[in-house]
Amino acid sequence: MTFDCRKINPTYEAWQELYVVKYHDGAYVNSGISNQKKIAISEAQGYGMLITVLAASKQEANQKKFDALLDYYNQHTISDINHLMAWKQVCTSGEMLTDAANNTNATDGDLDIAYALLKADKLWGSQGDHNYRGIANDLMRDLLNYNYNVHNQSLYLGDWAKNDKRYQYLVRTSDLIPMYFKVFFEKSHDKRWLSLYNQSINTLKILSDRSTVGLFPDFVWIKNGQIINAEPNTLESANDGVYGWNANRIPFRLAYDTDDSELRKINNKLLQFFEQRHRLTAVYDLSGKPLNDYTSMSFTAPIAVAANQQKNVFNTFAEKIVQQVKTTSLTGNYYADTLQTLAMLIFDNAQ
């Protein structure tokens, strides 16, 4: 069966039909390009688990669908003792396989998986077929065991960076999720999460103050008490030092499931900038200059989550951008469609 993405409303059911693939006893979120090899990455699995538990809380999904995604995660941890998810599998002869180079983790995916498990525990409890709380505890412990950088109280990009001198102090700004760190501390009582909470807020405030419009670079170096913006092509692309395809997630990271006044203030500065723009496009330099002329829900949807949280301040803008997210059809782009679907479920759960 084929899908005409232009006719699909951006709902959980449509997203699931487009991207969730059954595999053995589980399921994964396909982040690959249509008609090419299917690809599973931990980032997508984390988003999928968040989306599904949020949908389940509104009776749009069920526990079985969440458990299928969890089963796939369980099948693709790095090892029996390292519960972080291997960051990438590629469909090869019908099997989802992780090659040796990809048997490492990407921090953002595991953070979302752990948080989704805690939400599942709250929704369904952990007395059934899966001990959500126990699995989350294992993940939280291994995030600290393998991803915590004691030298700068931040998280490595992944466990691979711990012994890579080139990237030991490079931090993905969208991995700075104070609300997650606070919850993880409350659940585990491990004070390293509290250190991460404090350091992340401090870093976000410094970066926000540094930009006249409050924009963040995709990556920064944090070393010896200094925070330095990454240069182009430091790790991923020419956008590494600007508000690109990683930092675009920060507005929703600072608004989702929290009403922290410090985080609202940081988002408020961002929203003041975006409110003044006639049209939201994809990728900006840190002065606010647009670097592309096209739009993407990858950027619009996270801003809408932040605006919706502060709709008492950004009344007209919030109403306009939330409506845009709700009425824009899915495009067939995994990243944009997934952030759009996640935003819509966050709106629904906030009501």
N, C-alpha and C positions, 0 to 999 in steps of 0.2 A: 504494500500500500504506500502511495506517495502522498506528500503533504504540500499544499500550496500555502507557504508561510504567510503570504499576504492576507489570507482570509482567516487566519487563526487569531482569536482573542488571546491576549497574554495572561492566561490563567494557569493555575497549577496543573490541571489536567492536560492542557495543550503542551506545556513544558515537559511533563512526564512522558507524553507520547513521542515527543521529538527526541528526547535525550536519554531517558532511562532504558537501559538494555538489560534484559534478563540474562543471567550467566550462571549455569549450573544451579545451585540452590540460592544464589544471591542475585545482585543486580549492581550495575555501575552506571555512572553518568558519563556518556560519551562526549568527550571534548574535542574529538577529531572533526575534520572538515567533511561535510556530506559527500557521500560516494567515494570516500577514501578510507584508509584503514581506521578502524575504531581504536580510540585511545582513551585510557582511563588515567586520570591524575588525581593525587590526593586533594588538591584544591577543589576540584569538581566534586569529589566524593563528600568533602566537608560541606560545600554549599548544598549538595543534594540532601544530606542528612538534616541540615538546618531547615531547608525548604519543606521537607516531608514532615518533620515534627511540628513546624508551624502550621502546615496544612491540616495535620491531624488534630491540632487543637481547635480548628474550626470545622471539624468533621468532613474535610475535603479529602483526607487520606486516612490510612489506618496503620495500626502497629505492624502488620505484616509487611507493608511496603517499606517501612523504616528498617525492619529487621533484615530485609533482603539487602539493603545497602550496607548494613552493619556486617552481615555475613561476608560480603565481598571484602570489606575492610579487614575482617579477621583472617581471610585467606591470603592477604597481601601485606602483612606486617613484615618488617625488615628481617626479624628472626624470632625464635621462640622466647628470647630474653629481651629483645628490643621491640616494644609494641608500637613504635612509630610506623606509619604506613610508607611502604616503598612508593616513591613519588610518581612513578610512571609505569604503565603496562601498555603494550601494543598488541593488537590482535594478530596472531601469527598462526596460520593453519587452524583457525577456529578457536585457539586458546589465547587467553590474556596472559602474556608472559612479561616478566621483569628481567631485563638483562643486567649484568653485573654492575654496569656503570650507573644504572637507575635505581639500584637497591640502596638508596639513601632517602632522607626525608626532606620535604619542604615545609618549613615551620608553619606557614599560614594554614595549610590543609589540616594538620594535626590539631591546631588550636580550635578550628571550627568543629572538627569531629568530636573532640573532648567536650566542647560546650554543648553540642547537639545531644550528646549522651546524657549530660546532666539535665537537659530539658526533657529528654525521654524518661529519665528516672522520676522527674517531678510529675510528668503526665501519666505514666503507667506504673510506676514503681519498678523494682528490680527483682521481683519474686517469680517472674515467669521464665520463659526459655532463655532469656539473656539477662545477665546481671549488669545493667547499664552503669550503675554507680561503680561497680568493681572494675569494669573496663575503662571507665573514665579515670579512675584512680591510677590505673596502670599507665595510661597515656600521660596524665599530668606528671607522674613521677618520671617517666622517661623523657618528657620534654625538658625537665630540669636536668636529668642525668646527661643528656646528649646535646641539648641545645642552649643551655644557660651559660653565658659568658661571664664568669666571675669577675673579670677585669673591668667590665663596663656596665654590669648589671642590666644587660640587654640579651636578646635572643639571637643566636647565629641564624643565618639564612637557612641553614639545615645542618644536620649532624656532620656533613662532609666538610663544612667550613671550619670546624673546630681545629683541624690539623692542616688547614690550608692557609699559609702565612699571607697569601695575597688578599684573603677575604675575611680574616678573623675578626676584624672590627667593622665590617660593612653591615649595615642594618637596613632592612626594608621598612620604610616608615609605616606602611599599612599593617605591619606586624605589631605595631604599638597599639595595643587594645586594652586600655586601662580597666574597662569593665570586666573583661575576661579575667584579667590578673587578680582583680579584687575577689571575684567569685571563686577562683581556683584557690586563693588563700583561705577564704572562709570554709571551703570544703576540705582542704588538705592540712591547713595550719602550718604549711611550710613557709617560713619567712622570706624565702627567695622570691615567692610570688609577690610579696609586699614590696620587696626591693624593685621588682619589675614594674609594679604599679606606680611607685613614686618616680622612678627613672623615666618611665614612658610619659607621664604627665609633664615632667620637667622638660624633656626633649621636645614634646609637641608645643609647649608654650614658647620655648626659645625659637623654634622654627617658624611658628606663627608670627611672632614679633619681628622676625628677620625679614619677612615678606610684607610689603606695604599692603597687599591685598589678602594676606593670610594663607597663601598657597604653599604646598609642601612638595619637596622633590621626591622622586621615587625611592632614592637611596641616599643614606648619609653614612659618613664615617664617625664613629664615636670612640675616641681614644684619648687617654691622658686628660680627661676632663673637657676635651674639645669636641665640638660637633661641626663637621665639615661636609658641605653638600658634595655629592658625587659628581664627577665629571662625565661628559658624554661617553658612552661605550665602556663604562667601568665594568659592567656585568652583562647587561642584556641588550641595550640599544642606545641610540643617540639621545633617547629621552630619559636616561638614568638620573639626570640632575634637574629635571623639570616635573611639573604636575602631569604625569603620564598614566600609563595603563596599570600601575600599581597604586600610586597615591590617590587615584580616582576613588578608591574605596574608603578613604579616611572619613568623609562626612557621615557615612552610615555606621562606620565602626565607632564613632564618637557619640552617635545618637541612639543606637539600637540597645534596648533593654536597660537604659540608664537615664537618669535625669540629673547627673552630676553637674553642678554649677560651673566648675572649671571647664569641663568638656563642652557645655553649652556655649560658654564664652568664646572658646576657640572656633566652634562652628559658626557662631554669630558673625565673626569677622569674615569668614568664607562666604556666608550667605549674603552679607552686605555687598560683596563684590559681584556674586552671581546674579543678585536681584537687579543690578544695573545693566546687565547685558541683555541686549535685544534678543540674542539667540545663543543657546549654550552649545558649544562645539567641543571637539575632542582634543585634549592636550593644550596646555598653556605653559608659557615660561613663568618664572616666579614673580614677574612684575605684572602678570595678567594679560600678556599679549597672546592671542590665540595662534597656535602653530599649525592648525588645520582649518579647513572651512566646512567640514562635514560634522554632522551630529552623531552621537552614539549613546544608546541607553547605558552603556558602561559608565558614562560620566553623568548623564542626566538622572538616572534612578537613585544613585547614592545621595546626590544633592537633594532630591525630592524627599528622601527619608529624613534628612536633617531639617529641611524646611517645614515638613509636616510636624515635626516635634516642636518647632518654634513658630507655629502658625499664628499664635497670638501676637507675635511681633511682625512676621512676614506674611501678613494675611493674604493679600492679593497674589503675591508671588507663589506662596505655598499652594494656594488653591489651583493656580494655573499649572504649576509643574507637576503636582500630584495627578491632576486630570490628564496631563500629557502622558504620564507613565501608564495610567489606567486605560487609555484609549489608543495607544500605539500598538500596532500588531507586531508579533514576533518576527524576527528577520531571518532566522536560521543561523545566526551567529551565536555559538554556545555561550561566550562570556557575556555579551550584551543581554541575551535572553534570560540568562540565569540571574544576573543582578537585577533585571527588571522584575522577574517573578518573585525573587526574594523581597524586593521593595514592596510589591503589592501585598504580600503576605504580612509584612511588618505593618503596613497601613491597616489591614484588616484586624490584626491582633491588638492594635493600639486603640481600636474603637471600643 
